[in-house]
Amino acid sequence: MKLSERLKKAVESSKKTRYAIAIGSGVDHAVLRRFMRGERDIKLTTAENLAEFLELELVPKKKNGRGA
């Protein structure tokens, strides 16, 4: 599953509102709204902020049993 898909799923399954997620993560609410609608991509730093707020761990994808 792609990082963007994981983030969207985490936002959707969160018990917090999108507005609360935006405020808590420091992500502009309009940016989060457009990302969730599929109208735009987000920067890696924005993804990191969302992941940290939603308590997601970003780990490298393994290839052939080794780290990426």
The 8 nearest C-alpha neighbors of each residue, nearest first, counted from 0:
[[1, 4, 2, 5, 3, 6, 60, 8],
 [2, 0, 4, 3, 5, 6, 7, 60],
 [1, 3, 5, 4, 6, 0, 46, 57],
 [2, 4, 6, 1, 5, 7, 46, 40],
 [3, 5, 7, 1, 2, 6, 8, 0],
 [6, 4, 2, 8, 3, 7, 9, 1],
 [5, 7, 9, 3, 8, 4, 10, 2],
 [8, 6, 10, 4, 9, 5, 11, 3],
 [7, 9, 11, 5, 6, 10, 12, 4],
 [8, 10, 6, 12, 7, 11, 13, 5],
 [11, 9, 7, 13, 8, 12, 6, 17],
 [10, 12, 8, 9, 13, 7, 14, 17],
 [13, 11, 9, 10, 8, 14, 7, 15],
 [14, 12, 10, 15, 11, 9, 16, 53],
 [13, 15, 12, 16, 11, 10, 17, 20],
 [16, 14, 13, 19, 20, 17, 18, 10],
 [17, 15, 19, 18, 20, 14, 13, 10],
 [16, 18, 20, 19, 21, 15, 10, 28],
 [17, 19, 21, 16, 20, 28, 22, 15],
 [20, 18, 16, 22, 21, 17, 23, 15],
 [21, 19, 17, 23, 18, 22, 24, 16],
 [20, 22, 26, 18, 28, 24, 19, 23],
 [21, 23, 19, 25, 20, 24, 18, 26],
 [24, 22, 20, 21, 25, 19, 52, 26],
 [23, 25, 21, 52, 26, 48, 22, 49],
 [24, 26, 22, 23, 21, 27, 48, 20],
 [27, 25, 21, 24, 28, 22, 45, 31],
 [26, 28, 30, 29, 21, 31, 25, 22],
 [27, 29, 31, 21, 30, 18, 32, 26],
 [28, 30, 32, 31, 27, 33, 34, 26],
 [31, 29, 27, 33, 28, 32, 34, 26],
 [30, 32, 34, 28, 29, 33, 35, 27],
 [31, 33, 29, 35, 34, 30, 28, 36],
 [32, 34, 38, 36, 30, 35, 31, 39],
 [35, 33, 31, 39, 37, 36, 32, 40],
 [34, 36, 32, 37, 33, 31, 7, 38],
 [37, 35, 33, 34, 38, 32, 39, 31],
 [38, 36, 34, 35, 39, 33, 40, 32],
 [37, 39, 33, 36, 34, 40, 35, 32],
 [40, 38, 34, 37, 33, 41, 36, 30],
 [41, 39, 34, 42, 38, 37, 3, 33],
 [40, 42, 45, 43, 39, 46, 34, 30],
 [41, 43, 45, 44, 46, 40, 47, 39],
 [42, 44, 46, 45, 47, 41, 48, 40],
 [45, 43, 47, 46, 42, 48, 41, 49],
 [46, 44, 48, 42, 43, 47, 41, 49],
 [47, 45, 43, 49, 44, 48, 50, 42],
 [46, 48, 44, 50, 45, 49, 51, 43],
 [49, 47, 45, 51, 46, 24, 50, 52],
 [50, 48, 46, 52, 47, 51, 24, 53],
 [51, 49, 55, 47, 53, 48, 52, 54],
 [50, 52, 54, 48, 49, 53, 55, 47],
 [51, 53, 49, 24, 54, 50, 48, 23],
 [52, 54, 50, 51, 55, 49, 9, 10],
 [55, 53, 51, 52, 50, 56, 49, 9],
 [56, 54, 50, 53, 51, 57, 52, 9],
 [55, 57, 58, 54, 50, 51, 53, 47],
 [56, 58, 55, 59, 50, 47, 2, 51],
 [59, 57, 56, 60, 61, 66, 67, 55],
 [60, 58, 67, 61, 66, 57, 62, 56],
 [59, 61, 67, 58, 62, 66, 65, 57],
 [62, 60, 66, 67, 65, 64, 59, 63],
 [61, 63, 65, 64, 67, 66, 60, 59],
 [64, 62, 65, 61, 66, 67, 60, 59],
 [63, 65, 62, 61, 66, 67, 60, 59],
 [66, 64, 62, 61, 63, 67, 60, 59],
 [65, 67, 61, 62, 59, 60, 64, 63],
 [66, 61, 60, 59, 62, 65, 63, 64]]
